[in-house]
Amino acid sequence: MDLYPAIDLRGGKCVRLYQGDYGRETVYGDDPVAQAQAFAAAGAPWIHVVDLDGARTGEGANREAIARIAQHVDVPVQTGGGIRDEAAAEALFEAGVSRIVIGTAALEQPELVRSLAARFSVAVGLDARGREVAVRGWEEGSGRDLLEVAGEFADAGVAALIVTEIGRDGTLAGPDLSGLAEVLEASPLPVIASGGVGTLDDLVALAGLQVGDRRLHGAIVGRAIYEGAFSVTDALAVL
């Protein structure tokens, strides 16, 4: 299972939100390139970058910062937030990003996912409160069921599903193992878990989660690393 240390960008700074609440933000640094380089130097196989401003507005507010990250690290960068048309996706790939994550547009324009996945590495971001998938920076409910949506992309050619339980994100309270197990059962696609990791034991539990012959392909971790619960080096050692 791969580790994806996370850099969430808001106003060009590295931040974390508590349960997706933009009013409960912690700033961890103002140099995302240096943070990405530190993750890469520690051996991270991927770096996960989210444009929080873009997720709310649909505008690539932090695209320049994302481009600088991609240009200054030698590991692949996966990024999402506000990617809602082909031009936005193409701009990110031209900037050096290896994989994009499409969330809101995946629900509202599923044909866009299929079109892009035929040319690029694309993941679908499924951010849910309980079983309802949220959109537009997690600020609106879609009325759609997580497992139903997960199943709809089985033949879309996407690289992975990134599944976040919003109620656990940024809380360090542990991942939603039962919910992730349901997604593993509902879709044949690789699944990357996000939200709630607070300890190395949480990572071990995610790595050990199995449904039939299906296991998780990755875990995104942010706050636990920033607050010193464990390091990237520690995480890679247990994985």
C-alpha positions, -999 to 999 in steps of 0.1 A, spaced: 0 0 0 14 33 -11 17 64 12 5 97 -2 16 125 21 -7 154 15 -3 191 9 -35 211 10 -32 245 -5 -52 276 4 -39 310 -5 -6 294 -15 0 281 20 0 245 34 -31 241 56 -54 214 70 -91 218 76 -110 200 103 -138 179 88 -136 200 57 -146 232 75 -130 262 59 -136 281 91 -114 256 111 -81 259 93 -46 252 106 -17 267 87 14 245 87 37 265 64 40 290 36 64 271 13 46 242 -3 76 234 -26 99 229 4 73 207 21 70 186 -10 108 183 -13 109 172 23 83 145 16 102 133 -14 135 133 4 120 111 31 111 85 4 74 92 -3 64 74 -35 37 100 -43 27 135 -32 -10 143 -30 -18 180 -35 -53 196 -31 -63 231 -43 -88 239 -16 -96 273 -31 -102 256 -65 -124 229 -49 -148 256 -37 -148 279 -68 -139 257 -98 -110 281 -105 -74 269 -104 -63 294 -77 -32 275 -67 -22 261 -100 11 280 -101 21 265 -67 11 230 -79 33 235 -110 62 245 -89 58 214 -67 57 191 -98 88 208 -112 109 206 -80 103 170 -69 113 138 -86 83 117 -74 49 117 -91 24 144 -80 -13 136 -77 -36 167 -75 -72 177 -74 -95 206 -65 -115 225 -91 -107 204 -121 -140 208 -140 -130 209 -177 -105 195 -202 -85 228 -203 -79 227 -165 -68 191 -167 -45 196 -196 -28 226 -179 -20 205 -149 -5 177 -170 15 202 -190 28 216 -157 42 182 -148 15 166 -127 13 128 -130 -24 122 -120 -54 144 -115 -83 138 -91 -118 148 -103 -145 151 -77 -174 175 -84 -171 171 -121 -172 133 -119 -207 135 -105 -219 163 -128 -200 154 -160 -191 117 -158 -184 118 -196 -155 142 -188 -139 116 -166 -141 90 -194 -127 114 -220 -97 124 -198 -91 89 -186 -86 78 -222 -56 101 -224 -43 107 -189 -40 91 -154 -73 101 -137 -86 93 -102 -122 99 -91 -125 117 -57 -155 104 -37 -158 126 -6 -187 115 16 -206 123 48 -218 89 57 -229 76 24 -238 109 7 -211 122 -17 -203 159 -13 -193 184 -40 -178 219 -44 -152 217 -17 -174 195 5 -198 224 10 -228 209 -8 -244 174 -8 -250 157 -41 -279 135 -30 -259 106 -45 -249 74 -27 -212 66 -24 -214 30 -33 -236 36 -63 -213 63 -77 -182 41 -71 -198 13 -92 -206 37 -120 -169 42 -128 -158 6 -129 -154 7 -167 -143 43 -171 -106 36 -173 -98 55 -142 -66 48 -122 -82 48 -88 -110 59 -65 -100 82 -37 -124 78 -8 -127 103 20 -149 102 50 -154 139 56 -164 135 92 -130 119 100 -108 141 79 -83 161 99 -95 146 132 -68 120 138 -97 98 150 -90 68 128 -101 58 93 -135 45 84 -125 8 79 -161 -5 74 -169 22 49 -138 15 29 -145 -22 30 -179 -15 14 -162 5 -14 -137 -24 -20 -167 -47 -24 -187 -23 -46 -160 -15 -72 -131 -34 -89 -110 -3 -91 -80 5 -69 -90 24 -38 -70 50 -20 -82 58 15 -82 94 29 -93 108 62 -87 101 99 -53 85 100 -38 95 134 -13 67 143 9 42 127 -16 15 139 -42 32 117 -19 27 87 -13 -9 97 -51 -14 99 -56 1 64 -28 -20 50 -44 -51 65 -80 -44 53 -91 -71 29 -123 -80 11 -120 -112 -8 -88 -107 -27 -91 -69 -27 -69 -46 -6 -64 -8 -5 -38 6 -29 -29 36 -9 -35 60 21 -34 98 21 -20 113 53 -18 149 63 -23 162 98 -7 132 116 26 140 98 24 177 102 17 174 140 44 149 145 24 118 153 47 100 130 71 108 102 70 98 65 100 76 73 81 59 101 50 54 79 71 38 51 88 15 76 55 0 88 40 -2 53 
